[in-house]
Amino acid sequence: MIAPTPGFVAVPPDALASLAALVGAENLVTTQGELETLSKDCYWYSPVLKSRLDPRRAAAAVRPGSMAELRAVLALAYAKDLPVTVRGGATGNYGQCIPLCGGLVVDIGRLDRVLEVSADGLLSAEPGARVIKLEQAAREHGWELRCYPSTWVKSTLSGFIAGGSAGIGSITWGGLRDNGTIKRIKLLTLEAEPREIVLEEADALKAFHAYGTNGVITEIQLRLAPARRWEQLIVTSPDWAALTSFVTGVARDDAVPKRLVSLQEASFGAAFKPLKKWIADGHAVSFFDVEESCAPALAEAARASGLTVALTIPHHEPRRQPMLAEYGWNHATLWMMKARPGHTYLQLGMGRDFAAQAEALRARFPDQLHLHYEFVRGRSVAGAPAEVVAVLIPAVRFQSEEQLRAIISAAGELGIASGDPHTCYVEDGGKDPGVESKWALKRETDPKGLLNPGKMKAEWAADAAGPRDVFPVFLQP
Ligand SMILES: Cc1cc2nc3c(=O)[nH]c(=O)nc-3n(C[C@H](O)[C@H](O)[C@H](O)COP(=O)(O)OP(=O)(O)OC[C@H]3O[C@@H](n4cnc5c(N)ncnc54)[C@H](O)[C@@H]3O)c2cc1C
């Protein structure tokens, strides 16, 4: 028996019996081993979160099979004062779906229907639909997702919306919160009789990246992009500066339709075991998804710049391995952590002169950083067209939490923005400018403060007039 952590809320026997009656005994989990699994996500990317969140787990888990069951589970949780942490594919890196104070994990994996792909490019689906399934459904109708995570095989739609931020396609469409990509979110409140709230357009962002603290998402509608045929290329070079210059040129060339531009130092190239036969020792590596009509010219330009076109993969349907995107974004970090135990990562938003900024940062932390960039479309400033910018996701040779904080602080001095991946709090991760509206939605949806408690630093109690700082209760080591 695992000792309960401070703040742990148990599920009483009568509530367990009611849950079994609601969802079926086979969809109620109470055994310690299974609960341990269902209480964890990919938080171990962060040694800081790993040490803090390791002992946290749910008291029980349920897998509702219909919206009616989900609604009944939420009503019961409210009546019994049970914390509710929703779980999708559990690929989040910040411990988003780790319950901090026991209670119920609600796995939404069985609510996974694609509801509609409309002729004008809108996709509606239930929360547990896997992202790969959405891409396939969209493509059957001549559309594709504007943006998907490299974990598209395991990730669920609502997990991506409530816990993710950007991904493949963001070089054209920006992050999830940009350009109206999320059109509508329907969610349920945690009340005696859960209400459905429908959030449209900009309002939908109140539930975006909120870690399930301000509602249980039941349906999402996304705007799609017209489907293209994507050719994949690996371009490598032992000359980091030459590869950086070439990749930056392609990334910023709006005449080339693209979905992925990823640039990584040779240490990453060496970590990608399945790609070893194509990536020569000591070569830095870049991955591209570009419209197939542009691929020959891109390959030609790379060769003319003295670079190696190591592999081209023609477009194929259905899309299957090797998918180069699965060596970009946080998959690159994963390969590095496997190859070099003791490494972790950071997420840094770079300025236009990103290469000089990164070298200045590295000079202050010698032998600690391996460089990996993903290129994304930033936001429009003062009406000017949105530029493509570099996001630096460096692998970091971990020494201590203080070291990570020092790098983030030094990055700030160099004009580099950071989204801290070593915190599980809504407010601290993405520095989201819309956080006040997330708090306001929570006040409306979660009067008892039972939705993923502890993840939103400013929680509201039913009778409180303003924010109540409850997080230290849960996370004191
Ligand atoms: C190898 C690797 C690569 C990654 N690459 C990317 C990437 O390219 N882009 C990116 O943005 N992220 C990336 N991530 C992070 C993660 O994969 C994404 O955020 C992913 O989309 C999360 O989906 P999920 O279903 O696994 O969510 P989960 O981890 O299950 O949940 C995430 C959050 O959403 C909440 N949630 C889930 N469903 C609901 C619901 N119905 N209602 C309310 N709240 C809900 C959960 O409570 C949790 O707080 C990566 C992670 C790994 C391990």
The ligand as an SDF file (V2000), in Angstrom:
LIG
                    3D

 53 58  0  0  0  0  0  0  0  0999 V2000
    7.9380   12.8480  -27.2860 C   0  0  0  0  0  0  0  0  0  0  0  0
    7.0340   14.0280  -27.0460 C   0  0  0  0  0  0  0  0  0  0  0  0
    6.8450   14.9470  -28.0650 C   0  0  0  0  0  0  0  0  0  0  0  0
    5.9470   16.0300  -27.8860 C   0  0  0  0  0  0  0  0  0  0  0  0
    5.7550   16.9260  -28.9130 N   0  0  0  0  0  0  0  0  0  0  0  0
    4.8680   17.9370  -28.7540 C   0  0  0  0  0  0  0  0  0  0  0  0
    4.6000   18.8460  -29.8180 C   0  0  0  0  0  0  0  0  0  0  0  0
    5.0920   18.7020  -30.9390 O   0  0  0  0  0  0  0  0  0  0  0  0
    3.7380   19.8710  -29.5710 N   0  0  0  0  0  0  0  0  0  0  0  0
    3.1050   20.0240  -28.3610 C   0  0  0  0  0  0  0  0  0  0  0  0
    2.3380   20.9720  -28.1880 O   0  0  0  0  0  0  0  0  0  0  0  0
    3.3270   19.1480  -27.3590 N   0  0  0  0  0  0  0  0  0  0  0  0
    4.1630   18.1180  -27.5260 C   0  0  0  0  0  0  0  0  0  0  0  0
    4.3560   17.2340  -26.5050 N   0  0  0  0  0  0  0  0  0  0  0  0
    3.5190   17.3230  -25.3100 C   0  0  0  0  0  0  0  0  0  0  0  0
    2.2120   16.4920  -25.4750 C   0  0  0  0  0  0  0  0  0  0  0  0
    2.4530   15.3720  -26.2920 O   0  0  0  0  0  0  0  0  0  0  0  0
    1.1010   17.2680  -26.1300 C   0  0  0  0  0  0  0  0  0  0  0  0
    0.7800   18.3760  -25.3840 O   0  0  0  0  0  0  0  0  0  0  0  0
   -0.1190   16.3690  -26.3420 C   0  0  0  0  0  0  0  0  0  0  0  0
   -0.8680   16.8350  -27.3750 O   0  0  0  0  0  0  0  0  0  0  0  0
   -0.9280   16.1190  -25.1250 C   0  0  0  0  0  0  0  0  0  0  0  0
   -2.0160   15.2560  -25.4660 O   0  0  0  0  0  0  0  0  0  0  0  0
   -2.4400   14.0830  -24.4840 P   0  0  0  0  0  0  0  0  0  0  0  0
   -3.6970   13.4810  -24.9840 O   0  0  0  0  0  0  0  0  0  0  0  0
   -1.3190   13.1670  -24.2610 O   0  0  0  0  0  0  0  0  0  0  0  0
   -2.7600   14.9500  -23.1970 O   0  0  0  0  0  0  0  0  0  0  0  0
   -2.6080   14.5840  -21.6240 P   0  0  0  0  0  0  0  0  0  0  0  0
   -1.1500   14.5550  -21.2810 O   0  0  0  0  0  0  0  0  0  0  0  0
   -3.4080   13.3670  -21.3570 O   0  0  0  0  0  0  0  0  0  0  0  0
   -3.3110   15.8140  -21.0070 O   0  0  0  0  0  0  0  0  0  0  0  0
   -2.7970   17.1160  -21.1260 C   0  0  0  0  0  0  0  0  0  0  0  0
   -3.6380   18.0540  -20.2700 C   0  0  0  0  0  0  0  0  0  0  0  0
   -4.9190   18.1760  -20.8550 O   0  0  0  0  0  0  0  0  0  0  0  0
   -5.9270   17.9160  -19.8750 C   0  0  0  0  0  0  0  0  0  0  0  0
   -7.0720   17.3150  -20.5500 N   0  0  0  0  0  0  0  0  0  0  0  0
   -7.0780   16.2190  -21.3550 C   0  0  0  0  0  0  0  0  0  0  0  0
   -8.3170   15.9920  -21.8000 N   0  0  0  0  0  0  0  0  0  0  0  0
   -9.1130   16.9400  -21.2620 C   0  0  0  0  0  0  0  0  0  0  0  0
  -10.5080   17.2190  -21.3350 C   0  0  0  0  0  0  0  0  0  0  0  0
  -11.3420   16.4480  -22.0410 N   0  0  0  0  0  0  0  0  0  0  0  0
  -10.9840   18.2790  -20.6630 N   0  0  0  0  0  0  0  0  0  0  0  0
  -10.1530   19.0580  -19.9340 C   0  0  0  0  0  0  0  0  0  0  0  0
   -8.8380   18.8330  -19.8140 N   0  0  0  0  0  0  0  0  0  0  0  0
   -8.3250   17.7950  -20.4810 C   0  0  0  0  0  0  0  0  0  0  0  0
   -5.2740   16.9790  -18.8850 C   0  0  0  0  0  0  0  0  0  0  0  0
   -5.8990   17.0290  -17.6200 O   0  0  0  0  0  0  0  0  0  0  0  0
   -3.8650   17.5510  -18.8410 C   0  0  0  0  0  0  0  0  0  0  0  0
   -3.8340   18.6310  -17.9500 O   0  0  0  0  0  0  0  0  0  0  0  0
    5.2640   16.1770  -26.6560 C   0  0  0  0  0  0  0  0  0  0  0  0
    5.4780   15.2360  -25.6240 C   0  0  0  0  0  0  0  0  0  0  0  0
    6.3330   14.1760  -25.8180 C   0  0  0  0  0  0  0  0  0  0  0  0
    6.4840   13.1660  -24.7260 C   0  0  0  0  0  0  0  0  0  0  0  0
  1  2  1  0
  2  3  1  0
  2 52  2  0
  3  4  2  0
  4  5  1  0
  4 50  1  0
  5  6  2  0
  6  7  1  0
  6 13  1  0
  7  8  2  0
  7  9  1  0
  9 10  1  0
 10 11  2  0
 10 12  1  0
 12 13  2  0
 13 14  1  0
 14 15  1  0
 14 50  1  0
 15 16  1  0
 16 17  1  0
 16 18  1  0
 18 19  1  0
 18 20  1  0
 20 21  1  0
 20 22  1  0
 22 23  1  0
 23 24  1  0
 24 25  2  0
 24 26  1  0
 24 27  1  0
 27 28  1  0
 28 29  2  0
 28 30  1  0
 28 31  1  0
 31 32  1  0
 32 33  1  0
 33 34  1  0
 33 48  1  0
 34 35  1  0
 35 36  1  0
 35 46  1  0
 36 37  1  0
 36 45  1  0
 37 38  2  0
 38 39  1  0
 39 40  1  0
 39 45  2  0
 40 41  1  0
 40 42  2  0
 42 43  1  0
 43 44  2  0
 44 45  1  0
 46 47  1  0
 46 48  1  0
 48 49  1  0
 50 51  2  0
 51 52  1  0
 52 53  1  0
M  END
$$$$
